[in-house]
């Protein structure tokens, strides 16, 4: 499941043209946290942070769940 979220986050961020820095400013989630999520370095991503990141890019959490 971890790989699932890291791939989704990276793919959506690239698709929307956001840099990590821009996404961080809009979502309130730190750049290093975004990087760690994308590189699958965080064992259990915070559902609240994932929700904030996805919302900042115009997505809803429910729309990207398996």
N, CA, C and O atoms as CSV, one atom per row, in Angstrom:
chain,resi,resn,atom,element,x,y,z
A,1,UNK,N,N,0.830,-1.197,0.000
A,1,UNK,CA,C,0.000,0.000,0.000
A,1,UNK,C,C,0.864,1.246,0.000
A,1,UNK,O,O,0.476,2.267,-0.567
A,2,UNK,N,N,2.033,1.180,0.629
A,2,UNK,CA,C,2.915,2.344,0.641
A,2,UNK,C,C,3.288,2.760,-0.763
A,2,UNK,O,O,3.240,3.942,-1.103
A,3,UNK,N,N,3.654,1.802,-1.567
A,3,UNK,CA,C,4.033,2.104,-2.935
A,3,UNK,C,C,2.866,2.763,-3.656
A,3,UNK,O,O,3.057,3.671,-4.465
A,4,UNK,N,N,1.685,2.312,-3.365
A,4,UNK,CA,C,0.480,2.877,-3.971
A,4,UNK,C,C,0.428,4.390,-3.755
A,4,UNK,O,O,0.273,5.144,-4.716
A,5,UNK,N,N,0.557,4.838,-2.513
A,5,UNK,CA,C,0.458,6.270,-2.215
A,5,UNK,C,C,1.634,7.057,-2.762
A,5,UNK,O,O,1.459,8.179,-3.236
A,6,UNK,N,N,2.821,6.491,-2.705
A,6,UNK,CA,C,3.984,7.220,-3.227
A,6,UNK,C,C,3.845,7.411,-4.735
A,6,UNK,O,O,4.165,8.481,-5.252
A,7,UNK,N,N,3.380,6.402,-5.434
A,7,UNK,CA,C,3.194,6.508,-6.882
A,7,UNK,C,C,2.085,7.491,-7.230
A,7,UNK,O,O,2.232,8.312,-8.135
A,8,UNK,N,N,0.986,7.402,-6.513
A,8,UNK,CA,C,-0.142,8.304,-6.773
A,8,UNK,C,C,0.278,9.751,-6.574
A,8,UNK,O,O,0.015,10.601,-7.425
A,9,UNK,N,N,0.921,10.029,-5.469
A,9,UNK,CA,C,1.335,11.400,-5.177
A,9,UNK,C,C,2.283,11.923,-6.248
A,9,UNK,O,O,2.101,13.032,-6.751
A,10,UNK,N,N,3.274,11.149,-6.592
A,10,UNK,CA,C,4.248,11.575,-7.597
A,10,UNK,C,C,3.584,11.770,-8.963
A,10,UNK,O,O,3.829,12.772,-9.635
A,11,UNK,N,N,2.755,10.826,-9.368
A,11,UNK,CA,C,2.103,10.923,-10.677
A,11,UNK,C,C,1.183,12.138,-10.763
A,11,UNK,O,O,1.193,12.857,-11.763
A,12,UNK,N,N,0.396,12.366,-9.730
A,12,UNK,CA,C,-0.519,13.511,-9.746
A,12,UNK,C,C,0.270,14.816,-9.712
A,12,UNK,O,O,-0.074,15.768,-10.414
A,13,UNK,N,N,1.309,14.865,-8.912
A,13,UNK,CA,C,2.109,16.099,-8.840
A,13,UNK,C,C,2.728,16.413,-10.197
A,13,UNK,O,O,2.701,17.562,-10.637
A,14,UNK,N,N,3.281,15.412,-10.859
A,14,UNK,CA,C,3.880,15.629,-12.179
A,14,UNK,C,C,2.804,16.019,-13.199
A,14,UNK,O,O,3.017,16.907,-14.025
A,15,UNK,N,N,1.660,15.355,-13.136
A,15,UNK,CA,C,0.561,15.617,-14.064
A,15,UNK,C,C,0.047,17.055,-13.933
A,15,UNK,O,O,-0.290,17.695,-14.929
A,16,UNK,N,N,-0.009,17.548,-12.705
A,16,UNK,CA,C,-0.523,18.897,-12.471
A,16,UNK,C,C,0.548,19.968,-12.654
A,16,UNK,O,O,0.240,21.160,-12.663
A,17,UNK,N,N,1.806,19.547,-12.800
A,17,UNK,CA,C,2.883,20.506,-13.027
A,17,UNK,C,C,3.376,21.214,-11.774
A,17,UNK,O,O,4.055,22.237,-11.859
A,18,UNK,N,N,3.035,20.670,-10.612
A,18,UNK,CA,C,3.467,21.265,-9.353
A,18,UNK,C,C,4.902,20.843,-9.035
A,18,UNK,O,O,5.282,19.693,-9.254
A,19,UNK,N,N,5.683,21.773,-8.522
A,19,UNK,CA,C,6.966,21.405,-7.932
A,19,UNK,C,C,6.679,21.030,-6.487
A,19,UNK,O,O,5.600,21.322,-5.971
A,20,UNK,N,N,7.616,20.398,-5.847
A,20,UNK,CA,C,7.419,20.077,-4.423
A,20,UNK,C,C,7.263,21.357,-3.617
A,20,UNK,O,O,6.463,21.420,-2.684
A,21,UNK,N,N,8.026,22.370,-3.981
A,21,UNK,CA,C,7.978,23.643,-3.264
A,21,UNK,C,C,6.605,24.301,-3.402
A,21,UNK,O,O,6.036,24.770,-2.417
A,22,UNK,N,N,6.085,24.333,-4.603
A,22,UNK,CA,C,4.768,24.940,-4.836
A,22,UNK,C,C,3.688,24.160,-4.095
A,22,UNK,O,O,2.811,24.751,-3.465
A,23,UNK,N,N,3.753,22.843,-4.173
A,23,UNK,CA,C,2.771,22.008,-3.488
A,23,UNK,C,C,2.854,22.217,-1.983
A,23,UNK,O,O,1.829,22.244,-1.301
A,24,UNK,N,N,4.053,22.365,-1.467
A,24,UNK,CA,C,4.248,22.604,-0.045
A,24,UNK,C,C,3.590,23.912,0.395
A,24,UNK,O,O,2.911,23.962,1.420
A,25,UNK,N,N,3.796,24.952,-0.380
A,25,UNK,CA,C,3.218,26.259,-0.038
A,25,UNK,C,C,1.699,26.223,-0.042
A,25,UNK,O,O,1.061,26.819,0.825
A,26,UNK,N,N,1.117,25.529,-1.009
A,26,UNK,CA,C,-0.339,25.491,-1.127
A,26,UNK,C,C,-0.974,24.563,-0.087
A,26,UNK,O,O,-2.039,24.862,0.452
A,27,UNK,N,N,-0.319,23.449,0.186
A,27,UNK,CA,C,-0.909,22.431,1.069
A,27,UNK,C,C,-0.562,22.610,2.544
A,27,UNK,O,O,-1.296,22.153,3.420
A,28,UNK,N,N,0.567,23.282,2.814
A,28,UNK,CA,C,1.014,23.413,4.192
A,28,UNK,C,C,1.829,22.221,4.671
A,28,UNK,O,O,2.191,22.148,5.846
A,29,UNK,N,N,2.120,21.288,3.774
A,29,UNK,CA,C,2.925,20.113,4.104
A,29,UNK,C,C,4.366,20.402,3.673
A,29,UNK,O,O,4.597,20.903,2.573
A,30,UNK,N,N,5.317,20.092,4.526
A,30,UNK,CA,C,6.712,20.406,4.258
A,30,UNK,C,C,7.273,19.724,3.012
A,30,UNK,O,O,6.867,18.618,2.656
A,31,UNK,N,N,8.209,20.402,2.360
A,31,UNK,CA,C,8.853,19.868,1.159
A,31,UNK,C,C,9.506,18.521,1.452
A,31,UNK,O,O,9.383,17.588,0.659
A,32,UNK,N,N,10.195,18.413,2.578
A,32,UNK,CA,C,10.875,17.154,2.898
A,32,UNK,C,C,9.874,16.023,3.137
A,32,UNK,O,O,10.162,14.867,2.827
A,33,UNK,N,N,8.717,16.343,3.680
A,33,UNK,CA,C,7.687,15.325,3.880
A,33,UNK,C,C,7.162,14.843,2.533
A,33,UNK,O,O,6.973,13.644,2.328
A,34,UNK,N,N,6.928,15.777,1.618
A,34,UNK,CA,C,6.463,15.411,0.280
A,34,UNK,C,C,7.500,14.510,-0.396
A,34,UNK,O,O,7.154,13.484,-0.981
A,35,UNK,N,N,8.757,14.899,-0.311
A,35,UNK,CA,C,9.829,14.098,-0.907
A,35,UNK,C,C,9.878,12.702,-0.292
A,35,UNK,O,O,10.006,11.707,-1.004
A,36,UNK,N,N,9.778,12.638,1.026
A,36,UNK,CA,C,9.809,11.336,1.709
A,36,UNK,C,C,8.610,10.470,1.331
A,36,UNK,O,O,8.744,9.254,1.195
A,37,UNK,N,N,7.445,11.085,1.160
A,37,UNK,CA,C,6.273,10.329,0.709
A,37,UNK,C,C,6.519,9.766,-0.683
A,37,UNK,O,O,6.276,8.586,-0.935
A,38,UNK,N,N,7.001,10.613,-1.582
A,38,UNK,CA,C,7.216,10.188,-2.968
A,38,UNK,C,C,8.296,9.118,-3.092
A,38,UNK,O,O,8.230,8.265,-3.977
A,39,UNK,N,N,9.279,9.162,-2.214
A,39,UNK,CA,C,10.369,8.187,-2.262
A,39,UNK,C,C,10.082,6.973,-1.381
A,39,UNK,O,O,10.935,6.106,-1.193
A,40,UNK,N,N,8.851,6.932,-0.843
A,40,UNK,CA,C,8.414,5.789,-0.055
A,40,UNK,C,C,9.258,5.597,1.206
A,40,UNK,O,O,9.499,4.466,1.628
A,41,UNK,N,N,9.704,6.699,1.803
A,41,UNK,CA,C,10.547,6.630,2.998
A,41,UNK,C,C,9.750,6.717,4.302
A,41,UNK,O,O,10.309,6.524,5.381
A,42,UNK,N,N,8.477,6.999,4.209
A,42,UNK,CA,C,7.631,7.092,5.404
A,42,UNK,C,C,6.713,5.879,5.416
A,42,UNK,O,O,5.955,5.647,4.474
A,43,UNK,N,N,6.792,5.110,6.495
A,43,UNK,CA,C,6.062,3.845,6.566
A,43,UNK,C,C,4.553,4.003,6.466
A,43,UNK,O,O,3.897,3.269,5.726
A,44,UNK,N,N,3.999,4.956,7.207
A,44,UNK,CA,C,2.557,5.167,7.180
A,44,UNK,C,C,2.275,6.642,6.943
A,44,UNK,O,O,2.329,7.439,7.878
A,45,UNK,N,N,1.975,7.014,5.705
A,45,UNK,CA,C,1.679,8.420,5.422
A,45,UNK,C,C,0.474,8.894,6.227
A,45,UNK,O,O,-0.496,8.157,6.400
A,46,UNK,N,N,0.542,10.105,6.705
A,46,UNK,CA,C,-0.580,10.696,7.429
A,46,UNK,C,C,-1.741,10.891,6.469
A,46,UNK,O,O,-1.590,11.521,5.422
A,47,UNK,N,N,-2.889,10.356,6.823
A,47,UNK,CA,C,-4.067,10.491,5.975
A,47,UNK,C,C,-4.445,11.960,5.823
A,47,UNK,O,O,-4.927,12.373,4.768
A,48,UNK,N,N,-4.229,12.751,6.878
A,48,UNK,CA,C,-4.570,14.172,6.839
A,48,UNK,C,C,-3.633,14.941,5.912
A,48,UNK,O,O,-4.063,15.852,5.203
A,49,UNK,N,N,-2.368,14.577,5.920
A,49,UNK,CA,C,-1.412,15.241,5.032
A,49,UNK,C,C,-1.651,14.817,3.584
A,49,UNK,O,O,-1.574,15.645,2.676
A,50,UNK,N,N,-1.940,13.544,3.364
A,50,UNK,CA,C,-2.235,13.089,2.013
A,50,UNK,C,C,-3.481,13.796,1.479
A,50,UNK,O,O,-3.538,14.191,0.315
A,51,UNK,N,N,-4.463,13.944,2.345
A,51,UNK,CA,C,-5.694,14.631,1.958
A,51,UNK,C,C,-5.401,16.088,1.591
A,51,UNK,O,O,-5.932,16.597,0.604
A,52,UNK,N,N,-4.559,16.759,2.382
A,52,UNK,CA,C,-4.194,18.155,2.106
A,52,UNK,C,C,-3.420,18.269,0.796
A,52,UNK,O,O,-3.653,19.191,0.014
A,53,UNK,N,N,-2.503,17.337,0.556
A,53,UNK,CA,C,-1.711,17.360,-0.675
A,53,UNK,C,C,-2.602,17.156,-1.897
A,53,UNK,O,O,-2.498,17.890,-2.880
A,54,UNK,N,N,-3.462,16.169,-1.830
A,54,UNK,CA,C,-4.347,15.887,-2.957
A,54,UNK,C,C,-5.311,17.039,-3.199
A,54,UNK,O,O,-5.547,17.418,-4.347
A,55,UNK,N,N,-5.870,17.597,-2.134
A,55,UNK,CA,C,-6.799,18.717,-2.266
A,55,UNK,C,C,-6.115,19.921,-2.909
A,55,UNK,O,O,-6.720,20.617,-3.724
A,56,UNK,N,N,-4.862,20.166,-2.545
A,56,UNK,CA,C,-4.121,21.288,-3.118
A,56,UNK,C,C,-3.953,21.128,-4.630
A,56,UNK,O,O,-3.803,22.114,-5.351
A,57,UNK,N,N,-3.979,19.881,-5.103
A,57,UNK,CA,C,-3.829,19.618,-6.537
A,57,UNK,C,C,-5.174,19.372,-7.216
A,57,UNK,O,O,-5.223,19.023,-8.396
A,58,UNK,N,N,-6.268,19.555,-6.467
A,58,UNK,CA,C,-7.590,19.430,-7.042
A,58,UNK,C,C,-8.188,18.035,-7.034
A,58,UNK,O,O,-9.108,17.743,-7.798
A,59,UNK,N,N,-7.667,17.175,-6.171
A,59,UNK,CA,C,-8.165,15.796,-6.081
A,59,UNK,C,C,-8.759,15.542,-4.702
A,59,UNK,O,O,-8.426,16.221,-3.731
A,60,UNK,N,N,-9.639,14.559,-4.635
A,60,UNK,CA,C,-10.203,14.135,-3.364
A,60,UNK,C,C,-9.616,12.778,-3.015
A,60,UNK,O,O,-9.380,11.948,-3.893
A,61,UNK,N,N,-9.386,12.564,-1.746
A,61,UNK,CA,C,-8.804,11.306,-1.281
A,61,UNK,C,C,-9.615,10.104,-1.743
A,61,UNK,O,O,-9.052,9.101,-2.179
A,62,UNK,N,N,-10.928,10.203,-1.649
A,62,UNK,CA,C,-11.797,9.083,-2.020
A,62,UNK,C,C,-11.651,8.712,-3.502
A,62,UNK,O,O,-11.857,7.556,-3.873
A,63,UNK,N,N,-11.303,9.668,-4.331
A,63,UNK,CA,C,-11.215,9.427,-5.772
A,63,UNK,C,C,-9.973,8.630,-6.162
A,63,UNK,O,O,-9.920,8.083,-7.263
A,64,UNK,N,N,-8.971,8.552,-5.279
A,64,UNK,CA,C,-7.733,7.877,-5.641
A,64,UNK,C,C,-7.458,6.636,-4.809
A,64,UNK,O,O,-6.400,6.024,-4.953
A,65,UNK,N,N,-8.379,6.255,-3.951
A,65,UNK,CA,C,-8.187,5.055,-3.147
A,65,UNK,C,C,-8.395,3.815,-4.017
A,65,UNK,O,O,-9.180,3.826,-4.964
A,66,UNK,N,N,-7.668,2.744,-3.670
A,66,UNK,CA,C,-7.791,1.497,-4.458
A,66,UNK,C,C,-9.169,0.893,-4.366
A,66,UNK,O,O,-9.428,-0.149,-4.969
